[in-house]
């Protein structure tokens, strides 16, 4: 290759008049000097003798009064003028409204086009609110979007944030497991009410008023196609006037198998094969913990492991009031039937679902109504039942299930407790730890002891805070072992082998814990 000295290629040194700036490589335009009012001017420096370059923006704004126009007055005027025109032109206007709110690309593009056309006819010369970068962006999100909270929905910087909450004008978002103050507030309480009304229009079946002061539903997540955001809205008299609360929870985790859970330090790598064998016995299981402890994610893990470990096509009936699980999108090759049912129809729908020959019954969010079907199914002899529940005590799970059913339909609490003891066999307790991580705190067998007429949790695996490590216990009741062997003898043998090995290395002290609530009820 021939090389040339620098002087062989003379270049004309490019000089710029003082007062000019070169092209900005990121923006691809000449940087403009700003006057005190914020109006951009393009002018050459004094003494150059050049005429000013033509600027369409300068020409349009020449007759205006820059910097004095109020943004919200301009927005109000634009809304009045555009709403009338758009409603006359397009019959699907209200449908577009709902789609624009949840970030549908076509709907957003339509309204942004209309806003930009309006701005060309009627330029805005004031200052936009600090939450926004451009006038068009500000007008769209204050008219059709989530206001200053829009970045949580559209900016990848917030893609791992699991929650956003508006309380009155205040906004908070979840950052690494803790709620912190969002950089901006809602501009007014009227804007909060407008957002509430827009959200309700996206689901006409939902009612929110003084007689029904709370509502829950879902919307598509603009940042994660195919996933959703759960919404819960409270209004007066559920909350004080001026404290309308809108809570949003984002589903940010895809399906994780046990190896993935170990990678996040939720479980130790040493226990993967033991837990995998335990899930393969298809015992009736409750995954419990406080809000935000990772219950649903871990429940998906356990049910997913059951499906992935099966050599045949499995049937899953997944019963939900609001979509919680992502298994139907993540795991293929199995008969996963996602069912949505309201409170009043849960029992009927649950019983009907058994006609579809499921191997697994999965209830992603158990409160009161779901427990009735859970206990009924367990008492009828079904196994492979999995549900999630808000509690932190393994030993009290049967009591709480019985209390939920008794509160809803009445009857003997003692009778419901006996039914629960036939239905609840294993309990997994999850907890939140610093830095947004989750931890499996306990795996317990729940059983009834006839001699003491009481209920106990027998911990098989437990996090020991003092040692900062897990301990293990391989002493299971004969009744549970018999059920496991009948369902899957191979998995039962693997479980005993792995659990015995772990218990020898890291033995657990005092694995039993009695449920005083159950004892009181059983001895009445």
C-alpha positions as CSV (number, residue, x, y, z in Angstrom):
1,X,0.0,0.0,0.0
2,X,1.3,3.5,-0.9
3,X,1.7,5.9,2.0
4,X,1.6,9.6,1.6
5,X,3.1,12.3,3.8
6,X,0.6,14.7,5.3
7,X,1.9,17.6,3.1
8,X,1.2,15.5,0.0
9,X,-2.5,16.1,0.7
10,X,-2.9,19.8,1.4
11,X,-6.1,20.7,3.1
12,X,-7.8,24.0,3.4
13,X,-8.0,24.8,7.0
14,X,-11.7,25.4,7.9
15,X,-12.3,28.4,10.1
16,X,-15.5,29.4,11.7
17,X,-16.6,33.0,12.4
18,X,-16.6,33.7,16.2
19,X,-20.1,33.2,17.6
20,X,-20.8,30.1,15.5
21,X,-20.6,26.5,16.7
22,X,-19.9,23.5,14.6
23,X,-22.4,20.8,13.8
24,X,-23.5,18.8,16.9
25,X,-22.8,15.1,16.0
26,X,-25.6,13.9,18.1
27,X,-28.3,16.3,17.1
28,X,-27.1,16.8,13.5
29,X,-28.0,20.5,13.4
30,X,-26.4,23.9,14.0
31,X,-26.6,24.8,17.6
32,X,-28.7,27.9,18.0
33,X,-28.0,30.9,20.3
34,X,-30.7,31.4,22.8
35,X,-32.0,34.9,23.8
36,X,-33.4,35.7,27.2
37,X,-36.9,34.7,26.2
38,X,-35.8,31.2,25.0
39,X,-36.4,32.1,21.3
40,X,-33.8,30.6,19.0
41,X,-32.0,33.1,16.7
42,X,-29.6,32.4,13.9
43,X,-27.4,35.4,13.1
44,X,-23.9,35.9,12.0
45,X,-21.4,37.8,14.2
46,X,-20.9,41.5,13.8
47,X,-18.6,42.7,11.1
48,X,-18.9,39.7,8.8
49,X,-21.1,41.4,6.2
50,X,-23.2,38.3,5.8
51,X,-27.0,38.4,5.7
52,X,-28.9,36.4,8.3
53,X,-29.8,32.8,7.2
54,X,-33.5,32.2,6.5
55,X,-35.2,30.6,9.5
56,X,-38.7,29.4,9.2
57,X,-39.1,29.2,13.0
58,X,-37.9,32.8,13.4
59,X,-40.2,34.0,10.6
60,X,-43.2,32.3,12.2
61,X,-42.5,33.5,15.7
62,X,-41.6,37.1,14.6
63,X,-45.1,38.4,15.4
64,X,-45.5,36.4,18.6
65,X,-44.7,37.3,22.2
66,X,-42.1,34.6,23.1
67,X,-41.8,33.1,26.6
68,X,-45.0,34.5,28.0
69,X,-47.6,31.8,26.9
70,X,-48.9,29.6,29.7
71,X,-48.5,25.9,28.8
72,X,-51.8,24.7,30.4
73,X,-53.8,27.5,28.9
74,X,-52.4,26.5,25.5
75,X,-53.2,22.8,26.2
76,X,-56.8,23.6,27.2
77,X,-57.2,25.6,24.0
78,X,-55.7,22.9,21.8
79,X,-57.8,20.2,23.4
80,X,-61.0,22.1,22.8
81,X,-60.2,22.8,19.2
82,X,-58.8,19.4,18.3
83,X,-61.4,17.3,20.1
84,X,-64.2,18.9,18.1
85,X,-62.5,18.4,14.8
86,X,-61.3,14.8,15.5
87,X,-64.7,13.7,16.8
88,X,-66.3,14.9,13.6
89,X,-63.7,13.2,11.4
90,X,-63.1,9.9,13.1
91,X,-65.8,7.6,14.7
92,X,-63.1,5.5,16.4
93,X,-61.8,8.5,18.3
94,X,-62.6,7.1,21.8
95,X,-61.1,3.7,20.9
96,X,-57.9,5.6,19.8
97,X,-57.9,7.4,23.2
98,X,-57.8,4.2,25.1
99,X,-55.0,2.7,22.9
100,X,-52.9,5.9,23.1
101,X,-53.0,5.8,26.9
102,X,-51.5,2.3,26.9
103,X,-48.8,3.2,24.4
104,X,-50.2,1.6,21.2
105,X,-47.8,2.7,18.5
106,X,-50.4,3.5,15.9
107,X,-52.6,5.4,18.3
108,X,-49.6,7.4,19.7
109,X,-48.4,8.2,16.1
110,X,-51.9,9.4,15.1
111,X,-52.2,11.9,18.0
112,X,-48.6,13.0,17.8
113,X,-49.2,13.8,14.1
114,X,-52.3,15.8,14.9
115,X,-50.4,17.7,17.7
116,X,-47.5,18.5,15.4
117,X,-49.9,19.8,12.7
118,X,-51.6,22.0,15.3
119,X,-48.2,23.3,16.4
120,X,-47.3,24.3,12.9
121,X,-50.5,26.2,12.6
122,X,-50.4,27.6,16.2
123,X,-46.8,27.6,17.5
124,X,-46.3,27.4,21.3
125,X,-43.9,30.1,22.4
126,X,-43.8,29.5,26.2
127,X,-41.8,27.1,28.4
128,X,-42.8,23.4,28.6
129,X,-43.0,21.7,32.0
130,X,-39.6,20.4,33.1
131,X,-40.7,16.8,32.9
132,X,-40.7,17.0,29.1
133,X,-38.2,17.7,26.3
134,X,-40.4,19.2,23.6
135,X,-43.8,20.9,23.4
136,X,-45.3,18.1,21.3
137,X,-44.2,15.5,23.8
138,X,-45.6,17.6,26.7
139,X,-48.9,18.2,25.0
140,X,-49.4,14.5,24.1
141,X,-48.7,13.2,27.6
142,X,-50.7,15.9,29.4
143,X,-53.6,15.3,27.0
144,X,-53.6,11.5,26.3
145,X,-50.9,9.9,28.5
146,X,-49.9,9.4,32.1
147,X,-48.6,13.0,32.5
148,X,-45.1,13.4,34.0
149,X,-45.1,9.7,35.0
150,X,-44.9,8.7,31.3
151,X,-41.2,7.9,31.5
152,X,-41.9,5.0,33.9
153,X,-44.0,3.5,31.1
154,X,-41.8,4.3,28.1
155,X,-38.2,4.8,29.2
156,X,-35.9,1.7,29.4
157,X,-34.3,3.3,32.4
158,X,-37.4,2.2,34.4
159,X,-37.9,-1.2,32.7
160,X,-36.8,-3.1,35.8
161,X,-38.9,-1.0,38.2
162,X,-41.7,-3.2,39.5
163,X,-44.1,-0.6,40.7
164,X,-45.4,3.0,40.4
165,X,-47.8,4.6,42.8
166,X,-49.7,7.9,42.7
167,X,-51.2,9.3,45.9
168,X,-52.9,12.6,45.1
169,X,-50.4,14.6,43.2
170,X,-47.4,12.7,44.6
171,X,-45.7,9.9,42.6
172,X,-43.4,7.2,43.9
173,X,-41.7,4.3,42.0
174,X,-40.0,1.1,43.1
175,X,-36.3,1.1,42.7
176,X,-34.4,-2.0,43.6
177,X,-37.1,-3.2,46.0
178,X,-37.8,0.1,47.7
179,X,-40.2,2.9,46.8
180,X,-38.6,6.3,46.2
181,X,-39.9,9.7,45.2
182,X,-40.4,10.1,41.4
183,X,-38.6,13.2,40.0
184,X,-41.9,15.0,39.2
185,X,-45.4,15.4,40.6
186,X,-48.8,15.4,38.8
187,X,-49.6,19.0,37.8
188,X,-53.0,19.0,39.6
189,X,-55.6,16.9,41.3
190,X,-57.8,17.5,38.2
191,X,-55.1,15.8,36.1
192,X,-55.2,12.8,38.4
193,X,-59.0,12.6,38.0
194,X,-58.6,12.9,34.2
195,X,-56.1,10.0,34.2
196,X,-58.4,7.9,36.4
197,X,-61.3,8.4,33.9
198,X,-59.1,7.6,31.0
199,X,-58.0,4.4,32.6
200,X,-61.5,3.3,33.3
201,X,-62.5,4.0,29.6
202,X,-59.9,1.4,28.6
203,X,-62.0,-1.2,30.4
204,X,-65.7,-0.3,30.1
205,X,-66.8,-3.2,32.3
206,X,-65.2,-1.6,35.4
207,X,-67.2,0.8,37.6
208,X,-65.6,3.2,40.1
209,X,-67.8,5.5,42.3
210,X,-68.8,6.1,45.9
211,X,-70.6,2.7,46.0
212,X,-67.7,0.9,44.4
213,X,-64.6,2.9,45.6
214,X,-62.0,0.4,44.4
215,X,-61.2,-1.4,41.1
216,X,-58.5,-3.6,39.7
217,X,-57.7,-4.4,36.1
218,X,-54.7,-4.7,33.7
219,X,-53.1,-2.9,30.7
220,X,-50.5,-3.9,28.2
221,X,-46.9,-2.9,29.1
222,X,-45.4,-0.5,26.5
223,X,-41.9,-1.5,27.5
224,X,-42.4,-5.3,27.5
225,X,-44.6,-6.5,24.6
226,X,-46.7,-9.5,25.6
227,X,-46.6,-8.6,29.2
228,X,-49.0,-6.5,31.3
229,X,-49.2,-4.0,34.2
230,X,-51.7,-4.5,37.0
231,X,-53.6,-1.5,38.2
232,X,-55.5,-0.8,41.4
233,X,-57.4,2.4,41.9
234,X,-58.9,3.7,45.2
235,X,-61.1,6.8,45.4
236,X,-63.1,8.5,48.1
237,X,-64.6,7.2,50.5
238,X,-62.1,4.4,50.4
239,X,-59.4,7.1,50.8
240,X,-59.6,10.8,51.8
241,X,-60.7,13.4,49.3
242,X,-57.7,14.6,47.4
243,X,-55.8,11.3,47.9
244,X,-57.0,9.3,45.0
245,X,-54.5,6.4,44.8
246,X,-53.4,4.6,41.6
247,X,-51.0,1.7,42.1
248,X,-49.4,-0.1,39.2
249,X,-47.3,-3.3,39.3
250,X,-45.1,-4.3,36.4
251,X,-44.3,-7.9,35.6
252,X,-40.5,-7.7,34.9
253,X,-39.3,-11.3,35.4
254,X,-39.6,-13.9,32.7
255,X,-40.0,-17.6,33.6
256,X,-37.1,-18.7,35.8
257,X,-36.3,-22.4,36.5
258,X,-34.6,-23.5,39.7
259,X,-31.1,-22.9,38.2
260,X,-32.1,-19.3,37.4
261,X,-33.5,-18.9,41.0
262,X,-30.1,-20.1,42.3
263,X,-28.4,-17.6,40.1
264,X,-30.3,-14.8,41.8
265,X,-29.4,-16.2,45.3
266,X,-33.1,-16.9,46.1
267,X,-32.1,-20.5,46.7
268,X,-28.7,-22.2,47.2
269,X,-27.3,-24.2,44.3
270,X,-26.8,-27.1,46.7
271,X,-30.7,-27.5,47.1
272,X,-31.6,-27.4,43.4
273,X,-31.9,-31.2,42.9
274,X,-33.7,-31.6,46.2
275,X,-36.4,-29.0,45.4
276,X,-36.7,-30.3,41.9
277,X,-37.4,-33.8,43.2
278,X,-39.9,-32.3,45.7
279,X,-41.9,-30.6,43.0
280,X,-41.9,-33.9,41.0
281,X,-44.0,-35.5,43.8
282,X,-46.9,-33.1,42.9
283,X,-48.0,-32.4,46.5
284,X,-50.6,-29.7,47.2
285,X,-48.5,-26.6,47.8
286,X,-48.9,-23.0,49.0
287,X,-46.3,-20.4,48.1
288,X,-46.6,-17.7,50.7
289,X,-44.9,-14.4,51.7
290,X,-45.4,-10.7,52.1
291,X,-46.3,-8.4,49.2
292,X,-43.3,-8.1,46.8
293,X,-41.5,-11.2,48.1
294,X,-41.5,-13.0,44.8
295,X,-44.3,-15.5,45.4
296,X,-45.8,-15.4,41.9
297,X,-42.4,-15.8,40.3
298,X,-41.5,-18.7,42.5
299,X,-44.9,-20.3,42.0
300,X,-44.3,-20.1,38.2
301,X,-40.9,-21.7,38.8
302,X,-42.4,-24.7,40.7
303,X,-45.2,-25.3,38.2
304,X,-42.8,-24.8,35.3
305,X,-40.4,-27.4,36.7
306,X,-43.3,-29.8,37.0
307,X,-44.1,-29.3,33.3
308,X,-40.5,-29.3,32.1
309,X,-39.7,-32.5,34.1
310,X,-42.7,-34.4,32.6
311,X,-42.2,-36.8,29.7
312,X,-45.8,-36.6,28.7
313,X,-48.2,-33.7,27.8
314,X,-49.6,-32.3,31.0
315,X,-52.8,-30.4,31.6
316,X,-52.8,-27.2,33.7
317,X,-55.9,-25.3,34.7
318,X,-54.8,-21.8,35.8
319,X,-57.5,-19.9,37.6
320,X,-57.1,-16.1,38.1
321,X,-59.2,-13.0,38.7
322,X,-56.5,-10.8,37.2
323,X,-53.7,-12.2,34.9
324,X,-50.7,-13.0,37.1
325,X,-48.8,-15.9,35.4
326,X,-46.7,-15.8,32.2
327,X,-46.5,-19.6,31.9
328,X,-48.9,-19.8,28.9
329,X,-46.4,-17.6,26.9
330,X,-43.2,-19.2,28.2
331,X,-43.8,-23.0,28.2
332,X,-45.1,-24.8,25.1
333,X,-46.1,-28.4,24.5
334,X,-48.5,-28.6,27.4
335,X,-52.3,-28.0,27.8
336,X,-52.2,-24.8,29.8
337,X,-55.7,-23.3,30.1
338,X,-55.7,-19.7,31.5
339,X,-59.1,-19.0,33.1
340,X,-60.3,-15.6,34.3
341,X,-63.2,-15.7,36.8
342,X,-64.7,-13.1,39.1
343,X,-65.2,-13.7,42.8
344,X,-68.8,-14.9,42.6
345,X,-68.1,-17.5,39.9
346,X,-64.7,-18.9,41.1
347,X,-66.1,-22.0,42.8
348,X,-68.4,-22.8,39.9
349,X,-65.7,-22.2,37.3
350,X,-63.2,-24.2,39.3
351,X,-65.5,-27.3,39.5
352,X,-66.2,-27.0,35.8
353,X,-62.5,-26.8,35.0
354,X,-61.9,-30.3,36.4
355,X,-63.8,-31.7,33.4
356,X,-60.9,-30.6,31.3
357,X,-58.7,-33.3,32.8
358,X,-56.0,-31.2,34.5
359,X,-52.9,-32.7,36.1
360,X,-52.2,-29.4,37.9
361,X,-54.5,-26.8,39.4
362,X,-52.8,-23.4,39.7
363,X,-54.3,-20.4,41.5
364,X,-52.0,-17.5,41.2
365,X,-53.5,-15.1,43.8
366,X,-55.5,-16.8,46.6
367,X,-57.6,-14.6,48.9
368,X,-60.9,-15.6,50.2
369,X,-62.9,-17.1,47.3
370,X,-60.0,-19.1,46.0
371,X,-59.6,-21.0,49.3
372,X,-63.0,-22.5,49.0
373,X,-62.1,-24.2,45.7
374,X,-58.6,-25.1,47.0
375,X,-60.0,-26.9,50.1
376,X,-62.8,-28.6,48.1
377,X,-60.4,-29.9,45.5
378,X,-57.9,-31.2,48.2
379,X,-60.7,-32.9,50.1
380,X,-61.9,-34.6,47.0
381,X,-58.5,-36.2,46.6
382,X,-56.9,-34.0,43.9
383,X,-53.2,-33.4,44.1
384,X,-50.9,-31.1,42.1
385,X,-52.7,-28.1,43.5
386,X,-50.6,-24.9,43.8
387,X,-51.6,-21.5,45.0
388,X,-50.0,-18.3,46.4
389,X,-51.1,-16.5,49.6
390,X,-50.1,-13.5,51.7
391,X,-48.7,-14.8,55.0
392,X,-45.4,-15.6,56.5
393,X,-46.1,-18.5,58.9
394,X,-46.1,-22.0,57.5
395,X,-47.8,-23.6,60.6
396,X,-50.9,-21.2,60.3
397,X,-51.6,-21.8,56.6
398,X,-54.4,-24.4,57.3
399,X,-56.0,-22.2,59.9
400,X,-55.9,-19.1,57.6
401,X,-57.4,-21.1,54.7
402,X,-60.2,-22.4,57.0
403,X,-60.8,-18.9,58.4
404,X,-61.1,-17.5,54.8
405,X,-63.8,-20.0,53.9
406,X,-65.6,-19.7,57.2
407,X,-65.7,-15.9,56.8
408,X,-67.1,-16.1,53.3
409,X,-69.7,-18.9,53.5
410,X,-70.1,-19.5,57.2
411,X,-70.2,-22.9,58.8
412,X,-68.0,-24.6,61.4
413,X,-64.5,-23.2,61.5
414,X,-63.3,-26.5,63.0
415,X,-64.9,-28.4,60.1
416,X,-63.2,-26.1,57.5
417,X,-59.9,-26.6,59.4
418,X,-60.1,-30.4,59.1
419,X,-60.8,-29.9,55.4
420,X,-57.7,-27.7,55.1
421,X,-55.5,-30.2,56.8
422,X,-56.4,-32.7,54.0
423,X,-55.6,-30.1,51.3
424,X,-52.4,-28.3,52.5
425,X,-49.3,-30.5,52.5
426,X,-46.3,-28.3,51.6
427,X,-45.6,-24.6,52.2
428,X,-42.8,-22.4,50.7
429,X,-42.2,-19.1,52.4
430,X,-40.5,-16.3,50.4
431,X,-39.1,-13.0,51.8
432,X,-37.6,-9.8,50.4
433,X,-34.0,-9.0,51.2
434,X,-31.9,-5.8,50.5
435,X,-31.1,-4.7,46.9
436,X,-34.4,-6.0,45.6
437,X,-33.5,-9.6,45.9
438,X,-35.8,-12.5,47.1
439,X,-35.0,-15.4,49.4
440,X,-36.7,-18.8,50.0
441,X,-36.9,-18.7,53.8
442,X,-38.7,-22.0,54.6
443,X,-40.0,-25.2,53.0
444,X,-42.3,-26.9,55.5
445,X,-44.5,-30.0,55.6
446,X,-47.8,-29.2,57.4
447,X,-49.4,-32.0,59.3
448,X,-51.9,-32.9,62.0
449,X,-50.7,-34.8,65.1
450,X,-53.5,-36.9,66.5
451,X,-51.8,-37.4,69.9
452,X,-51.7,-33.7,70.7
453,X,-54.8,-32.8,68.6
454,X,-52.7,-30.0,67.0
455,X,-51.2,-28.8,63.8
456,X,-47.4,-28.5,63.2
457,X,-45.1,-27.2,60.5
458,X,-42.1,-29.5,60.0
459,X,-39.4,-27.5,58.3
460,X,-37.4,-29.3,55.7
461,X,-35.3,-26.4,54.7
462,X,-34.8,-23.1,56.6
463,X,-32.7,-19.9,56.3
464,X,-30.8,-19.4,59.5
465,X,-30.1,-15.7,60.0
466,X,-27.4,-16.1,62.6
467,X,-25.3,-18.4,60.4
468,X,-26.4,-16.7,57.1
469,X,-26.9,-20.1,55.6
470,X,-29.7,-22.7,55.0
471,X,-30.2,-25.7,57.3
472,X,-32.0,-29.0,56.4
473,X,-34.1,-31.7,58.0
474,X,-34.8,-35.1,56.3
475,X,-37.4,-36.4,58.8
476,X,-40.8,-36.4,56.9
477,X,-44.0,-37.9,58.2
478,X,-44.9,-41.4,57.0
479,X,-48.2,-40.2,55.5
480,X,-46.5,-37.6,53.3
481,X,-43.8,-40.1,52.1
482,X,-46.4,-42.7,51.2
483,X,-48.3,-40.1,49.0
484,X,-45.0,-39.1,47.4
485,X,-44.0,-42.7,46.5
486,X,-47.5,-43.4,45.1
487,X,-47.3,-40.4,42.9
488,X,-43.7,-40.6,41.7
489,X,-41.5,-43.2,43.4
490,X,-38.4,-42.1,41.5
491,X,-38.7,-38.5,42.6
492,X,-39.4,-39.6,46.1
493,X,-36.2,-41.6,46.2
494,X,-34.2,-38.7,44.8
495,X,-35.7,-36.4,47.4
496,X,-34.8,-38.6,50.3
497,X,-31.2,-39.1,49.0
498,X,-30.6,-35.3,48.4
499,X,-32.3,-34.2,51.6
500,X,-30.5,-36.8,53.7
501,X,-27.1,-35.6,52.2
502,X,-27.9,-31.9,53.0
503,X,-29.2,-32.6,56.5
504,X,-26.0,-34.5,57.3
505,X,-23.9,-31.5,56.2
506,X,-26.1,-28.7,57.6
507,X,-28.5,-30.2,60.2
508,X,-31.4,-28.2,61.5
509,X,-32.3,-27.7,65.1
510,X,-36.0,-27.6,66.3
511,X,-37.7,-28.2,62.9
512,X,-41.2,-28.4,64.4
513,X,-43.4,-25.3,65.1
514,X,-46.9,-25.7,66.5
515,X,-49.9,-23.6,65.3
516,X,-51.5,-22.2,68.4
517,X,-54.5,-20.9,66.4
518,X,-55.3,-24.4,65.0
519,X,-54.8,-25.9,68.5
520,X,-57.4,-23.6,70.0
521,X,-59.9,-24.3,67.3
522,X,-59.4,-28.1,67.4
523,X,-59.7,-28.3,71.2
524,X,-62.8,-26.1,71.5
